[in-house]
Amino acid sequence: MSSEQSPLAPETAPDATGPRPRRLIYAAALAGLEGLALVVGGVWISVLGITGDPDDRQQAVTGGVTLMVLALLPLLAARGLLGRRSWSRGPAVITQVMALPVAYNLLQADSMAIPAGIALAVVAVAALVLLVNGETTRALGIRGPGNPPK
């Protein structure tokens, strides 16, 4: 495969030599923050399930492990965004879209979950705005539909 046929030919690859756009750094930071929050939540639920008195210990531990595994998606996306990998925008956007219904459900609760729902909604919307921004798209080397490589 020649460099003309390569999907990541030097002329179409993002410019990794210049400084990273701030919007890209902020999007990566928000995705990483969400991943970290999922890890902390998963560990907390698992520890409470093991040391506490849950109704169903196995379900509590399974829920905690599930949260820790789900944390991989935003953490990998954050790492990819910092490395200017074009594939990383997809998992980052998926994470934000999945966070919005969770935030809505937290906002419907009559408890201390309401501030968490507000925070999650703000982070998800802010990250989506940063991820679809033109500067971020160019930094990741993503072309729009119908735009041939240059």
N, C-alpha and C positions, 0 to 999 in steps of 0.2 A: 504494500500500500504506500503510495507516494505521499509526500507532505501536502500535495494538493487535494488528495482524497481523504486524508486523515481528518476525523471530526474535531480534533484538537490541534490543528495545524497552528504554527506560531502566529500567523496573522489573525486567527480567530480566537486564540486563547486570551484570557484576561491578562492585563498588564500587571504582573506580580512584582515588578520592580519599584513602582511608585508607592506612595503611602496609601494605606487602606483608607477608604472613605469613612468618615465618622458614623454615617448611618449604618454601614455594614458592621462596624464594631459594636454599635448600640444594639443592633438586631441580634448579634451573636451573644452579647451580654444578657439580653432578656431571655433568649432561648436557654442559655446556660443556667440562669437564675431559676427558670421553671424546672429544668432537669434536677438541679440541686434541691429544690423544694420537694420534688417527687421522691428523691432518695431519702431526705430527712423524714418525710411523712411515712414512707414505707418502713424505715427502720423503727420509727416511733410506734407504728401500729404493730409491727412484729414483736417488739419488746413488750408492749402492753399485752399482747396476746399470749406471750410466754410467761411473763411474770405476774400478770394481773389475774382477774377472775372474769374472763369473757364468757358470754353465753355459749360460744362455740370456738374453742381454742384453735382448731384446725382452720376454720374460716378466717379468723383474725390473722393467723400467720400467712395463709394463702393471699389474703388481701394485701398484706405488707410486702410480700415478695412480688406480687403483681405490680404494685406501685414502683418498686425498685427496677423491675424489668422495663416498665413503661418509661422510666427516666432515661433509658438509653437513646430514645429517639431525639429528644431535644438536646441531649448532651453531644451526640454525634453531629447533629445539625449545627450546633454552635461551633464545634471544632472545624467542621467543613466550611462554615462561613468565614471564620478567621483565616483559613487556608485558601480562601477564594475559590472553592470548588463549586462549580455550577450545580451539581447534584444536590447540594445542601439546602437550597432554597425550598425544594419540595417538602422534605421532612419538617423544615421549620414552619412552613405555611400550614401543613397538616396539624402540627402541634397546636398552633394558634386557633385553628378552626375547631379542633376538639376541645380546647379550653373554653370557648364561648358558651356551649351548653352547660358545662360544669359551673361556670360563673353564674349563669342564670339560675340554676338549681340552688346554689349557695345564697343567692339573693332572695329566694322564696322562703328561706328558713327563718324561723323566729328565734334567732340565737346569735351567738358571737360569730356565726359563719357569714353574716351580712358584710362586715368589713373585708373579709377574705374574698367574697364574691366581687366586691367593688374593685379591690386590688387586682384580682385575676382578670377581670374584664378590661381594666385600663391597660394592663400589661399586654394582653392578647391583641387588643385593637392597635396599640402603639407599635407592637412588633409587626403586625400585618402591614401597617402603613410604611414602616421602614423597609420591609421585605419587597414590596411592590414598587418602591421608589425607583425612578430611572437611574439614579446614580448607583444604587445597589445592583440593579440589573446589569449595568455596564461593567461594574467592577467584577461581577461573577462571569462575565462573558456570555450572557444569555441574550439571544437574538429573538426578536418578536416574530410572529408568523409572517411569512412572505418576505422576510429580510434575508437575502442570500449572504453567505460569508463574503467578506471583503478580501 
